[in-house]
Amino acid sequence: MNTYRAASHYSSVKVQSSVVDASPHRLIQMLFEGALERIAQAKGAMQQNQIARKGELLSKAINIVAGLQGSLDDKQGGELGADLDSLYDYIIRRLTQANYENDPAMLDECGRLLGELKGAWDGIGDRA
């Protein structure tokens, strides 16, 4: 148990220092990575019938996607911003539905969509 707590603490400190040192572009990358990781973990929990764990992980993924959605700039985003807002809303609804229906295919769809967005974001580099 002490080893687990020490590893967890180390991981927390590492993440906190990464966030402090990260550029705004890197922070968005980290959010995408976090959402994708939670979705993958939730799928594993779903397959192992760990209902409470699945719900916790999907709640975290939904909160991350909502954070991405909240970071959109309505004034400068134009049509692209509106499209992203709609896409994030769709992903949030699908994650919620996947949790309710226990459907791993919906998680795969959300992971694929977020993966494509992350790939595009990665492609623009720190120019963002």
Salt bridges, closest charged atoms under 4 A:
GLU33 OE2 - ARG26 NH1 3.01
GLU33 OE2 - LYS118 NZ 3.85
GLU37 OE2 - ARG38 NH1 3.97
ASP89 OD2 - ARG93 NE 3.08
ASP108 OD1 - LYS43 NZ 2.81
GLU109 OE1 - ARG94 NH2 2.81
ASP122 OD2 - LYS118 NZ 2.59
ASP126 OD1 - HIS25 ND1 3.43
